Amino acid sequence: MVLKVAVLSMFISCVAFAIALRIVLVVNKAMSETRLIMNRIDKEADRMISETRMRSKQGKEGE
């Protein structure tokens, strides 16, 4: 009886660990995808800012 309880407890612990590990992996993947999207947005924003600066410089030179 004690052995059954010990084995069952060990099994539940392993299942809980597997579930926790899976959650960590899913969250980690979501965070890395979010980081990639944020980097893409930052690059696009930097490009737009530099284009705007070039246009404003051209406008000032044209005056």
PDB file of N, CA, C and O in Angstrom, chain B, residues numbered from 101:
ATOM      1  N   MET B 101       0.830  -1.200   0.000  1.00  0.00           N
ATOM      2  CA  MET B 101       0.000   0.000   0.000  1.00  0.00           C
ATOM      3  C   MET B 101       0.869   1.257   0.000  1.00  0.00           C
ATOM      4  O   MET B 101       0.622   2.199  -0.753  1.00  0.00           O
ATOM      5  N   VAL B 102       1.883   1.254   0.851  1.00  0.00           N
ATOM      6  CA  VAL B 102       2.781   2.407   0.916  1.00  0.00           C
ATOM      7  C   VAL B 102       3.531   2.558  -0.401  1.00  0.00           C
ATOM      8  O   VAL B 102       3.765   3.672  -0.870  1.00  0.00           O
ATOM      9  N   LEU B 103       3.904   1.428  -0.992  1.00  0.00           N
ATOM     10  CA  LEU B 103       4.622   1.459  -2.269  1.00  0.00           C
ATOM     11  C   LEU B 103       3.741   2.052  -3.360  1.00  0.00           C
ATOM     12  O   LEU B 103       4.220   2.830  -4.185  1.00  0.00           O
ATOM     13  N   LYS B 104       2.459   1.693  -3.376  1.00  0.00           N
ATOM     14  CA  LYS B 104       1.533   2.231  -4.373  1.00  0.00           C
ATOM     15  C   LYS B 104       1.409   3.749  -4.227  1.00  0.00           C
ATOM     16  O   LYS B 104       1.395   4.475  -5.221  1.00  0.00           O
ATOM     17  N   VAL B 105       1.321   4.215  -3.002  1.00  0.00           N
ATOM     18  CA  VAL B 105       1.211   5.660  -2.753  1.00  0.00           C
ATOM     19  C   VAL B 105       2.486   6.365  -3.209  1.00  0.00           C
ATOM     20  O   VAL B 105       2.427   7.444  -3.799  1.00  0.00           O
ATOM     21  N   ALA B 106       3.636   5.754  -2.933  1.00  0.00           N
ATOM     22  CA  ALA B 106       4.908   6.355  -3.327  1.00  0.00           C
ATOM     23  C   ALA B 106       5.029   6.423  -4.850  1.00  0.00           C
ATOM     24  O   ALA B 106       5.462   7.438  -5.397  1.00  0.00           O
ATOM     25  N   VAL B 107       4.649   5.351  -5.528  1.00  0.00           N
ATOM     26  CA  VAL B 107       4.721   5.318  -6.991  1.00  0.00           C
ATOM     27  C   VAL B 107       3.740   6.330  -7.588  1.00  0.00           C
ATOM     28  O   VAL B 107       4.070   7.043  -8.537  1.00  0.00           O
ATOM     29  N   LEU B 108       2.552   6.382  -7.031  1.00  0.00           N
ATOM     30  CA  LEU B 108       1.549   7.333  -7.512  1.00  0.00           C
ATOM     31  C   LEU B 108       2.024   8.771  -7.293  1.00  0.00           C
ATOM     32  O   LEU B 108       1.849   9.628  -8.159  1.00  0.00           O
ATOM     33  N   SER B 109       2.611   9.019  -6.157  1.00  0.00           N
ATOM     34  CA  SER B 109       3.140  10.354  -5.866  1.00  0.00           C
ATOM     35  C   SER B 109       4.249  10.725  -6.843  1.00  0.00           C
ATOM     36  O   SER B 109       4.300  11.855  -7.330  1.00  0.00           O
ATOM     37  N   MET B 110       5.129   9.783  -7.127  1.00  0.00           N
ATOM     38  CA  MET B 110       6.215  10.011  -8.081  1.00  0.00           C
ATOM     39  C   MET B 110       5.654  10.289  -9.471  1.00  0.00           C
ATOM     40  O   MET B 110       6.134  11.182 -10.170  1.00  0.00           O
ATOM     41  N   PHE B 111       4.645   9.531  -9.868  1.00  0.00           N
ATOM     42  CA  PHE B 111       4.019   9.712 -11.185  1.00  0.00           C
ATOM     43  C   PHE B 111       3.383  11.098 -11.283  1.00  0.00           C
ATOM     44  O   PHE B 111       3.546  11.787 -12.291  1.00  0.00           O
ATOM     45  N   ILE B 112       2.663  11.505 -10.244  1.00  0.00           N
ATOM     46  CA  ILE B 112       2.015  12.826 -10.247  1.00  0.00           C
ATOM     47  C   ILE B 112       3.076  13.926 -10.307  1.00  0.00           C
ATOM     48  O   ILE B 112       2.888  14.925 -11.001  1.00  0.00           O
ATOM     49  N   SER B 113       4.164  13.756  -9.604  1.00  0.00           N
ATOM     50  CA  SER B 113       5.247  14.740  -9.640  1.00  0.00           C
ATOM     51  C   SER B 113       5.842  14.847 -11.039  1.00  0.00           C
ATOM     52  O   SER B 113       6.109  15.947 -11.522  1.00  0.00           O
ATOM     53  N   CYS B 114       6.049  13.713 -11.683  1.00  0.00           N
ATOM     54  CA  CYS B 114       6.607  13.725 -13.048  1.00  0.00           C
ATOM     55  C   CYS B 114       5.646  14.398 -14.026  1.00  0.00           C
ATOM     56  O   CYS B 114       6.075  15.179 -14.876  1.00  0.00           O
ATOM     57  N   VAL B 115       4.370  14.107 -13.915  1.00  0.00           N
ATOM     58  CA  VAL B 115       3.374  14.729 -14.791  1.00  0.00           C
ATOM     59  C   VAL B 115       3.328  16.239 -14.554  1.00  0.00           C
ATOM     60  O   VAL B 115       3.269  17.018 -15.506  1.00  0.00           O
ATOM     61  N   ALA B 116       3.353  16.645 -13.306  1.00  0.00           N
ATOM     62  CA  ALA B 116       3.337  18.074 -12.986  1.00  0.00           C
ATOM     63  C   ALA B 116       4.587  18.763 -13.536  1.00  0.00           C
ATOM     64  O   ALA B 116       4.507  19.876 -14.058  1.00  0.00           O
ATOM     65  N   PHE B 117       5.738  18.102 -13.419  1.00  0.00           N
ATOM     66  CA  PHE B 117       6.975  18.672 -13.957  1.00  0.00           C
ATOM     67  C   PHE B 117       6.897  18.789 -15.478  1.00  0.00           C
ATOM     68  O   PHE B 117       7.326  19.795 -16.044  1.00  0.00           O
ATOM     69  N   ALA B 118       6.356  17.771 -16.141  1.00  0.00           N
ATOM     70  CA  ALA B 118       6.235  17.805 -17.596  1.00  0.00           C
ATOM     71  C   ALA B 118       5.304  18.936 -18.039  1.00  0.00           C
ATOM     72  O   ALA B 118       5.588  19.634 -19.013  1.00  0.00           O
ATOM     73  N   ILE B 119       4.209  19.111 -17.330  1.00  0.00           N
ATOM     74  CA  ILE B 119       3.274  20.198 -17.664  1.00  0.00           C
ATOM     75  C   ILE B 119       3.950  21.551 -17.453  1.00  0.00           C
ATOM     76  O   ILE B 119       3.822  22.439 -18.297  1.00  0.00           O
ATOM     77  N   ALA B 120       4.657  21.720 -16.360  1.00  0.00           N
ATOM     78  CA  ALA B 120       5.341  22.986 -16.087  1.00  0.00           C
ATOM     79  C   ALA B 120       6.405  23.269 -17.142  1.00  0.00           C
ATOM     80  O   ALA B 120       6.549  24.408 -17.588  1.00  0.00           O
ATOM     81  N   LEU B 121       7.144  22.250 -17.538  1.00  0.00           N
ATOM     82  CA  LEU B 121       8.169  22.418 -18.566  1.00  0.00           C
ATOM     83  C   LEU B 121       7.540  22.823 -19.890  1.00  0.00           C
ATOM     84  O   LEU B 121       8.061  23.687 -20.595  1.00  0.00           O
ATOM     85  N   ARG B 122       6.433  22.205 -20.219  1.00  0.00           N
ATOM     86  CA  ARG B 122       5.725  22.542 -21.467  1.00  0.00           C
ATOM     87  C   ARG B 122       5.256  23.996 -21.439  1.00  0.00           C
ATOM     88  O   ARG B 122       5.378  24.706 -22.437  1.00  0.00           O
ATOM     89  N   ILE B 123       4.726  24.436 -20.315  1.00  0.00           N
ATOM     90  CA  ILE B 123       4.275  25.829 -20.192  1.00  0.00           C
ATOM     91  C   ILE B 123       5.454  26.778 -20.374  1.00  0.00           C
ATOM     92  O   ILE B 123       5.344  27.785 -21.073  1.00  0.00           O
ATOM     93  N   VAL B 124       6.575  26.459 -19.748  1.00  0.00           N
ATOM     94  CA  VAL B 124       7.763  27.309 -19.877  1.00  0.00           C
ATOM     95  C   VAL B 124       8.218  27.382 -21.334  1.00  0.00           C
ATOM     96  O   VAL B 124       8.566  28.458 -21.818  1.00  0.00           O
ATOM     97  N   LEU B 125       8.217  26.259 -22.029  1.00  0.00           N
ATOM     98  CA  LEU B 125       8.650  26.255 -23.426  1.00  0.00           C
ATOM     99  C   LEU B 125       7.708  27.063 -24.303  1.00  0.00           C
ATOM    100  O   LEU B 125       8.161  27.799 -25.179  1.00  0.00           O
ATOM    101  N   VAL B 126       6.403  26.939 -24.082  1.00  0.00           N
ATOM    102  CA  VAL B 126       5.433  27.698 -24.873  1.00  0.00           C
ATOM    103  C   VAL B 126       5.586  29.194 -24.619  1.00  0.00           C
ATOM    104  O   VAL B 126       5.563  29.992 -25.556  1.00  0.00           O
ATOM    105  N   VAL B 127       5.741  29.571 -23.360  1.00  0.00           N
ATOM    106  CA  VAL B 127       5.909  30.989 -23.029  1.00  0.00           C
ATOM    107  C   VAL B 127       7.208  31.524 -23.626  1.00  0.00           C
ATOM    108  O   VAL B 127       7.243  32.644 -24.136  1.00  0.00           O
ATOM    109  N   ASN B 128       8.273  30.729 -23.564  1.00  0.00           N
ATOM    110  CA  ASN B 128       9.554  31.148 -24.127  1.00  0.00           C
ATOM    111  C   ASN B 128       9.443  31.365 -25.633  1.00  0.00           C
ATOM    112  O   ASN B 128       9.982  32.337 -26.162  1.00  0.00           O
ATOM    113  N   LYS B 129       8.752  30.470 -26.319  1.00  0.00           N
ATOM    114  CA  LYS B 129       8.578  30.615 -27.767  1.00  0.00           C
ATOM    115  C   LYS B 129       7.760  31.864 -28.076  1.00  0.00           C
ATOM    116  O   LYS B 129       8.087  32.608 -29.001  1.00  0.00           O
ATOM    117  N   ALA B 130       6.711  32.096 -27.314  1.00  0.00           N
ATOM    118  CA  ALA B 130       5.891  33.297 -27.534  1.00  0.00           C
ATOM    119  C   ALA B 130       6.708  34.557 -27.298  1.00  0.00           C
ATOM    120  O   ALA B 130       6.574  35.532 -28.038  1.00  0.00           O
ATOM    121  N   MET B 131       7.552  34.546 -26.273  1.00  0.00           N
ATOM    122  CA  MET B 131       8.384  35.720 -25.996  1.00  0.00           C
ATOM    123  C   MET B 131       9.376  35.968 -27.129  1.00  0.00           C
ATOM    124  O   MET B 131       9.596  37.117 -27.513  1.00  0.00           O
ATOM    125  N   SER B 132       9.971  34.919 -27.662  1.00  0.00           N
ATOM    126  CA  SER B 132      10.942  35.111 -28.747  1.00  0.00           C
ATOM    127  C   SER B 132      10.242  35.606 -30.003  1.00  0.00           C
ATOM    128  O   SER B 132      10.788  36.440 -30.726  1.00  0.00           O
ATOM    129  N   GLU B 133       9.027  35.100 -30.277  1.00  0.00           N
ATOM    130  CA  GLU B 133       8.276  35.598 -31.425  1.00  0.00           C
ATOM    131  C   GLU B 133       7.904  37.062 -31.227  1.00  0.00           C
ATOM    132  O   GLU B 133       7.960  37.852 -32.169  1.00  0.00           O
ATOM    133  N   THR B 134       7.527  37.424 -30.010  1.00  0.00           N
ATOM    134  CA  THR B 134       7.203  38.825 -29.711  1.00  0.00           C
ATOM    135  C   THR B 134       8.435  39.702 -29.901  1.00  0.00           C
ATOM    136  O   THR B 134       8.338  40.810 -30.428  1.00  0.00           O
ATOM    137  N   ARG B 135       9.587  39.207 -29.473  1.00  0.00           N
ATOM    138  CA  ARG B 135      10.827  39.959 -29.632  1.00  0.00           C
ATOM    139  C   ARG B 135      11.145  40.170 -31.112  1.00  0.00           C
ATOM    140  O   ARG B 135      11.580  41.253 -31.503  1.00  0.00           O
ATOM    141  N   LEU B 136      10.929  39.144 -31.934  1.00  0.00           N
ATOM    142  CA  LEU B 136      11.167  39.287 -33.368  1.00  0.00           C
ATOM    143  C   LEU B 136      10.245  40.330 -33.978  1.00  0.00           C
ATOM    144  O   LEU B 136      10.678  41.147 -34.792  1.00  0.00           O
ATOM    145  N   ILE B 137       8.978  40.305 -33.589  1.00  0.00           N
ATOM    146  CA  ILE B 137       8.016  41.281 -34.108  1.00  0.00           C
ATOM    147  C   ILE B 137       8.415  42.691 -33.673  1.00  0.00           C
ATOM    148  O   ILE B 137       8.359  43.628 -34.470  1.00  0.00           O
ATOM    149  N   MET B 138       8.817  42.840 -32.415  1.00  0.00           N
ATOM    150  CA  MET B 138       9.225  44.158 -31.926  1.00  0.00           C
ATOM    151  C   MET B 138      10.468  44.661 -32.662  1.00  0.00           C
ATOM    152  O   MET B 138      10.564  45.850 -32.965  1.00  0.00           O
ATOM    153  N   ASN B 139      11.407  43.781 -32.947  1.00  0.00           N
ATOM    154  CA  ASN B 139      12.596  44.176 -33.712  1.00  0.00           C
ATOM    155  C   ASN B 139      12.214  44.632 -35.105  1.00  0.00           C
ATOM    156  O   ASN B 139      12.753  45.618 -35.608  1.00  0.00           O
ATOM    157  N   ARG B 140      11.286  43.921 -35.733  1.00  0.00           N
ATOM    158  CA  ARG B 140      10.820  44.302 -37.066  1.00  0.00           C
ATOM    159  C   ARG B 140      10.163  45.684 -37.036  1.00  0.00           C
ATOM    160  O   ARG B 140      10.394  46.513 -37.916  1.00  0.00           O
ATOM    161  N   ILE B 141       9.342  45.917 -36.010  1.00  0.00           N
ATOM    162  CA  ILE B 141       8.679  47.216 -35.868  1.00  0.00           C
ATOM    163  C   ILE B 141       9.720  48.310 -35.642  1.00  0.00           C
ATOM    164  O   ILE B 141       9.610  49.394 -36.214  1.00  0.00           O
ATOM    165  N   ASP B 142      10.731  48.035 -34.810  1.00  0.00           N
ATOM    166  CA  ASP B 142      11.783  49.026 -34.558  1.00  0.00           C
ATOM    167  C   ASP B 142      12.536  49.367 -35.843  1.00  0.00           C
ATOM    168  O   ASP B 142      12.813  50.537 -36.108  1.00  0.00           O
ATOM    169  N   LYS B 143      12.868  48.354 -36.640  1.00  0.00           N
ATOM    170  CA  LYS B 143      13.583  48.610 -37.895  1.00  0.00           C
ATOM    171  C   LYS B 143      12.733  49.458 -38.841  1.00  0.00           C
ATOM    172  O   LYS B 143      13.232  50.386 -39.477  1.00  0.00           O
ATOM    173  N   GLU B 144      11.453  49.129 -38.925  1.00  0.00           N
ATOM    174  CA  GLU B 144      10.551  49.891 -39.796  1.00  0.00           C
ATOM    175  C   GLU B 144      10.421  51.335 -39.303  1.00  0.00           C
ATOM    176  O   GLU B 144      10.411  52.265 -40.110  1.00  0.00           O
ATOM    177  N   ALA B 145      10.322  51.525 -38.003  1.00  0.00           N
ATOM    178  CA  ALA B 145      10.226  52.877 -37.446  1.00  0.00           C
ATOM    179  C   ALA B 145      11.511  53.653 -37.709  1.00  0.00           C
ATOM    180  O   ALA B 145      11.451  54.828 -38.070  1.00  0.00           O
ATOM    181  N   ASP B 146      12.668  53.024 -37.536  1.00  0.00           N
ATOM    182  CA  ASP B 146      13.936  53.700 -37.814  1.00  0.00           C
ATOM    183  C   ASP B 146      14.034  54.105 -39.280  1.00  0.00           C
ATOM    184  O   ASP B 146      14.515  55.193 -39.598  1.00  0.00           O
ATOM    185  N   ARG B 147      13.577  53.227 -40.174  1.00  0.00           N
ATOM    186  CA  ARG B 147      13.613  53.531 -41.600  1.00  0.00           C
ATOM    187  C   ARG B 147      12.716  54.724 -41.910  1.00  0.00           C
ATOM    188  O   ARG B 147      13.105  55.621 -42.659  1.00  0.00           O
ATOM    189  N   MET B 148      11.517  54.734 -41.333  1.00  0.00           N
ATOM    190  CA  MET B 148      10.594  55.837 -41.576  1.00  0.00           C
ATOM    191  C   MET B 148      11.142  57.149 -41.020  1.00  0.00           C
ATOM    192  O   MET B 148      10.991  58.198 -41.646  1.00  0.00           O
ATOM    193  N   ILE B 149      11.774  57.097 -39.854  1.00  0.00           N
ATOM    194  CA  ILE B 149      12.357  58.308 -39.257  1.00  0.00           C
ATOM    195  C   ILE B 149      13.474  58.843 -40.142  1.00  0.00           C
ATOM    196  O   ILE B 149      13.557  60.047 -40.387  1.00  0.00           O
ATOM    197  N   SER B 150      14.335  57.944 -40.621  1.00  0.00           N
ATOM    198  CA  SER B 150      15.444  58.410 -41.463  1.00  0.00           C
ATOM    199  C   SER B 150      14.927  58.979 -42.779  1.00  0.00           C
ATOM    200  O   SER B 150      15.472  59.962 -43.281  1.00  0.00           O
ATOM    201  N   GLU B 151      13.877  58.371 -43.348  1.00  0.00           N
ATOM    202  CA  GLU B 151      13.286  58.922 -44.575  1.00  0.00           C
ATOM    203  C   GLU B 151      12.716  60.313 -44.318  1.00  0.00           C
ATOM    204  O   GLU B 151      12.872  61.216 -45.140  1.00  0.00           O
ATOM    205  N   THR B 152      12.062  60.478 -43.188  1.00  0.00           N
ATOM    206  CA  THR B 152      11.483  61.784 -42.844  1.00  0.00           C
ATOM    207  C   THR B 152      12.587  62.824 -42.668  1.00  0.00           C
ATOM    208  O   THR B 152      12.435  63.962 -43.113  1.00  0.00           O
ATOM    209  N   ARG B 153      13.687  62.454 -42.031  1.00  0.00           N
ATOM    210  CA  ARG B 153      14.803  63.385 -41.860  1.00  0.00           C
ATOM    211  C   ARG B 153      15.398  63.776 -43.204  1.00  0.00           C
ATOM    212  O   ARG B 153      15.717  64.943 -43.434  1.00  0.00           O
ATOM    213  N   MET B 154      15.549  62.785 -44.102  1.00  0.00           N
ATOM    214  CA  MET B 154      16.105  63.091 -45.420  1.00  0.00           C
ATOM    215  C   MET B 154      15.181  64.047 -46.180  1.00  0.00           C
ATOM    216  O   MET B 154      15.651  64.976 -46.837  1.00  0.00           O
ATOM    217  N   ARG B 155      13.871  63.821 -46.091  1.00  0.00           N
ATOM    218  CA  ARG B 155      12.913  64.703 -46.768  1.00  0.00           C
ATOM    219  C   ARG B 155      12.972  66.111 -46.196  1.00  0.00           C
ATOM    220  O   ARG B 155      12.916  67.089 -46.942  1.00  0.00           O
ATOM    221  N   SER B 156      13.085  66.221 -44.861  1.00  0.00           N
ATOM    222  CA  SER B 156      13.127  67.550 -44.254  1.00  0.00           C
ATOM    223  C   SER B 156      14.424  68.270 -44.632  1.00  0.00           C
ATOM    224  O   SER B 156      14.422  69.485 -44.830  1.00  0.00           O
ATOM    225  N   LYS B 157      15.531  67.527 -44.733  1.00  0.00           N
ATOM    226  CA  LYS B 157      16.793  68.142 -45.165  1.00  0.00           C
ATOM    227  C   LYS B 157      16.681  68.612 -46.611  1.00  0.00           C
ATOM    228  O   LYS B 157      17.141  69.702 -46.951  1.00  0.00           O
ATOM    229  N   GLN B 158      16.067  67.786 -47.467  1.00  0.00           N
ATOM    230  CA  GLN B 158      15.895  68.170 -48.871  1.00  0.00           C
ATOM    231  C   GLN B 158      14.987  69.393 -48.979  1.00  0.00           C
ATOM    232  O   GLN B 158      15.214  70.270 -49.813  1.00  0.00           O
ATOM    233  N   GLY B 159      13.974  69.447 -48.146  1.00  0.00           N
ATOM    234  CA  GLY B 159      13.059  70.588 -48.156  1.00  0.00           C
ATOM    235  C   GLY B 159      13.761  71.860 -47.726  1.00  0.00           C
ATOM    236  O   GLY B 159      13.509  72.922 -48.294  1.00  0.00           O
ATOM    237  N   LYS B 160      14.635  71.775 -46.735  1.00  0.00           N
ATOM    238  CA  LYS B 160      15.371  72.953 -46.260  1.00  0.00           C
ATOM    239  C   LYS B 160      16.394  73.403 -47.297  1.00  0.00           C
ATOM    240  O   LYS B 160      16.610  74.602 -47.475  1.00  0.00           O
ATOM    241  N   GLU B 161      17.024  72.452 -47.980  1.00  0.00           N
ATOM    242  CA  GLU B 161      18.002  72.797 -49.017  1.00  0.00           C
ATOM    243  C   GLU B 161      17.312  73.442 -50.216  1.00  0.00           C
ATOM    244  O   GLU B 161      17.891  74.309 -50.870  1.00  0.00           O
ATOM    245  N   GLY B 162      16.098  73.033 -50.504  1.00  0.00           N
ATOM    246  CA  GLY B 162      15.358  73.558 -51.643  1.00  0.00           C
ATOM    247  C   GLY B 162      14.873  74.978 -51.417  1.00  0.00           C
ATOM    248  O   GLY B 162      14.616  75.695 -52.384  1.00  0.00           O
ATOM    249  N   GLU B 163      14.740  75.403 -50.174  1.00  0.00           N
ATOM    250  CA  GLU B 163      14.210  76.749 -49.887  1.00  0.00           C
ATOM    251  C   GLU B 163      15.185  77.840 -50.194  1.00  0.00           C
ATOM    252  O   GLU B 163      14.876  79.016 -50.002  1.00  0.00           O
TER     253      GLU B 163
END
